Amino acid sequence: MREDFTYRVDDREPGLRKEKIKGMFDDIVSTYDLLNRILSLGIDRGWRKRVVRNAGSVTGRPVLDVCCGTGDLSNRLTNAGAMVFSLDFSHAMLKTGKARGWLGSGAVAADAARLPFRSESFALLTIAFGIRNIPDINVFMAEARRVLVPGGMLQILELTRPSGMLMKMAYRLYIGFILPLVGGLVSGKRDAYRYLAGTIATFLDPDELAMILKDAGFSAVRIERQTGGIATIFVAERE
């Protein structure tokens, strides 16, 4: 495993950064799902559907959805028959998800780097649009591996930077201007959407994250680029 790999978008220590992120998501919860739809033009729904399809038959299987937010992916997995546990460190997100009936068998307020579950508890672990907000990725990877059964599946859905020249130019305009502008106007929290834009612009390339997965003890790592590379699904198996 790579030594002490810590992704940061600012100079805060990981603990302080987590508190900042938690407060930010608590602040934008009322418009979070609406903005996801507006800012992705609804394409994010298809990405989540692909995650569920990748999982195969999940009927009756224990699944952990980390950084679940209000529970969009948790709800889809539950509807597919899985026994879903939904985890997020934002109480406001979990409260909203519960009110909508989107969370699974249990809602857990906890840190993704300290999963409060026994080893080898889950057949599938998912994390959608959350890993770039985890400062200590290696710690999370170790925890994900610990709670998965041997042969269990990890799926990461994350926003990524496209590789084509025209897509890159359009994406820079989107990330640098449209995302913080529209996000700020709708939510009233422009700084939050500036921060989120920064995490996308500076996060790991897909190949780098795939290497970290392999270093963490995952095999059969697969990279599935979505919609020209603006999002990527990583699929891996716990050895």
Residue pairs with C-beta under 8 A, 6 or more apart in sequence:
1 138
1 141
1 142
1 215
1 216
1 217
2 138
2 212
2 215
4 138
5 137
5 138
5 212
6 14
6 135
6 136
6 137
6 138
7 132
7 134
7 135
7 137
7 203
7 204
8 14
8 17
8 135
9 195
9 198
9 199
9 202
10 17
12 20
14 135
14 136
17 135
18 89
18 111
18 135
21 133
22 89
22 90
24 189
24 192
24 195
25 32
25 69
25 90
25 92
25 93
26 90
26 91
26 92
26 93
27 187
27 189
27 192
28 35
28 187
28 189
28 192
29 70
29 90
29 92
29 93
29 96
30 96
30 187
31 186
31 187
32 69
32 70
32 93
32 96
33 69
33 70
33 72
34 186
35 182
35 183
35 186
35 187
36 44
36 72
37 44
37 45
38 182
38 186
39 178
39 179
39 182
39 183
43 227
43 231
44 231
46 226
47 128
47 157
47 226
47 227
47 231
47 233
48 72
48 73
48 76
48 128
48 157
49 76
50 224
50 226
50 233
51 73
51 76
51 126
51 128
51 155
51 157
51 233
52 58
52 73
52 76
52 77
52 80
54 153
54 155
54 224
54 233
54 235
55 63
55 77
55 80
55 82
55 124
55 126
55 153
55 155
57 81
58 77
58 80
58 81
58 82
58 123
58 124
59 80
59 81
59 82
60 81
60 82
60 83
61 82
61 83
61 123
61 124
62 82
62 83
62 85
62 121
62 122
62 123
62 124
63 77
63 82
63 83
63 84
63 85
63 104
63 122
63 123
63 124
63 125
63 126
64 84
64 85
64 87
64 115
64 117
64 121
64 122
64 124
64 125
64 126
64 147
65 71
65 73
65 74
65 77
65 84
65 85
65 86
65 87
65 104
65 125
65 126
65 127
65 128
66 87
66 88
66 112
66 115
66 125
66 126
66 127
66 130
66 140
66 144
67 87
67 88
67 112
67 127
67 128
67 129
67 130
67 131
67 133
67 134
68 74
68 86
68 87
68 88
68 93
68 94
68 97
68 103
69 88
69 90
69 93
69 97
69 128
69 129
69 130
70 93
70 96
70 97
70 100
70 102
71 86
71 97
71 100
71 102
71 103
71 104
71 107
72 102
72 128
73 126
73 128
73 157
74 84
74 86
74 97
74 102
74 103
74 104
75 100
75 101
75 102
75 103
75 104
77 84
77 104
77 124
77 126
78 84
78 104
78 105
82 104
82 124
83 104
83 105
84 103
84 104
84 105
85 104
85 105
85 106
85 107
85 108
85 117
85 122
86 94
86 97
86 103
86 104
86 106
86 107
86 108
87 107
87 108
87 109
87 110
87 112
87 115
88 94
88 108
88 109
89 109
89 110
89 111
89 112
90 109
91 109
94 103
94 107
94 109
97 103
97 107
98 107
108 116
110 116
112 127
112 130
112 134
112 140
112 143
113 134
113 136
113 139
113 140
113 143
114 143
115 143
115 144
115 146
115 147
117 147
118 147
119 146
119 147
120 146
120 147
120 148
120 149
120 150
121 147
121 149
122 147
122 148
122 149
122 152
123 148
123 149
123 152
123 153
124 148
124 152
124 153
124 154
124 155
125 144
125 147
125 148
125 152
125 153
125 154
125 155
126 154
126 155
126 156
126 157
127 144
127 155
127 156
127 157
128 156
128 157
128 158
129 157
129 158
129 159
130 158
131 137
131 140
131 156
131 158
131 209
132 158
132 159
132 199
132 200
132 203
132 204
133 199
134 140
137 212
138 212
138 216
141 212
141 213
141 216
141 218
142 216
144 154
144 216
144 238
145 154
145 216
145 217
145 218
145 238
148 154
148 238
149 238
150 238
150 239
151 237
151 238
152 237
152 238
153 235
153 236
153 237
153 238
154 213
154 218
154 234
154 235
154 236
154 237
154 238
155 233
155 234
155 235
155 236
156 209
156 233
156 234
156 236
157 231
157 232
157 233
157 234
158 203
158 209
158 231
158 232
158 234
159 200
159 203
159 230
159 231
160 200
160 203
160 205
160 206
160 225
160 229
160 230
160 231
160 232
161 168
161 171
161 200
161 201
161 205
161 229
161 230
162 168
162 171
162 228
162 229
162 230
163 229
164 228
164 229
167 228
167 229
167 230
171 230
175 197
175 200
175 201
176 197
176 201
179 193
179 196
179 197
179 200
180 190
180 193
180 194
180 197
181 190
182 193
183 189
183 190
183 192
183 193
183 196
184 190
184 191
184 192
184 193
184 194
187 193
204 212
206 223
206 225
206 232
206 234
207 223
209 234
210 221
210 223
210 234
213 221
213 234
213 236
214 221
217 238
217 239
218 236
218 237
218 238
218 239
219 236
219 237
219 239
220 235
220 236
220 237
221 234
221 235
221 236
222 234
222 235
222 236
223 232
223 233
223 234
224 232
224 233
224 234
224 235
225 231
225 232
226 232
226 233
